[in-house]
Amino acid sequence: MHKLVLSVLGKDRPGIVAKVSATLAALGCNIEDCSQTILQTEFAAIFIISNREARPLGEVERSLREELAESGLTARIKPMEENGGNSTTETFLPFVVTTKGPDRLGMIAALSGAMAELCCNINNFRAIVRSGQKREEMITIFEISLPGTVELKTLKERLETVARSFALEVSVQHSAIFEATNKI
């Protein structure tokens, strides 16, 4: 069975998921996984779908684009890349990194760059700008996988260095502790 990755973008309104899922069902494609969000006024979603009828990629893409364009949505579809059979025995630990402070150009690049230097994978990321009485404030939440070969102390020290340069408060917690204290 062939798996495909579908991304859909457009102005948010009711019925988008219904339109996408109905179009996929008509093509014989089943949604296996989906992550969808609304950022300010924009809808964004990524779907992992199984192409149960093994329709040619071009046919699936053409049908989706035609159907979704009527609603002002853009769609991009591609084959899902296989792992290649490579498995890793390395262990990863789930952590949540949060920051709070002034919204400054380059801070997300610096934070994510520090994580990349330590081979941390960002599994989920959210950035929210809040307007306060005196200034705009940025809150970021990174759900990451920390390689077992990297000490937590090393991650914390590296992120604290970056946070200081942007006047940010930073917190690093095991995801179980974060979830227990924040009920996400």
Secondary structure, 3 states (H helix, E strand, C coil): CEEEEEEEEEECCCCHHHHHHHHHHHCCEEEEEEEEEEECCEEEEEEEEEECCCCCHHHHHHHHHHHHHCCCCEEEEEECCCCCCCCCCCCEEEEEEEEEEECCCCHHHHHHHHHHHCCCEEEEEEEEEEECCCCEEEEEEEEEEEECCCCHHHHHHHHHHHHHHCCCEEEEEEHHHHHHHHCC
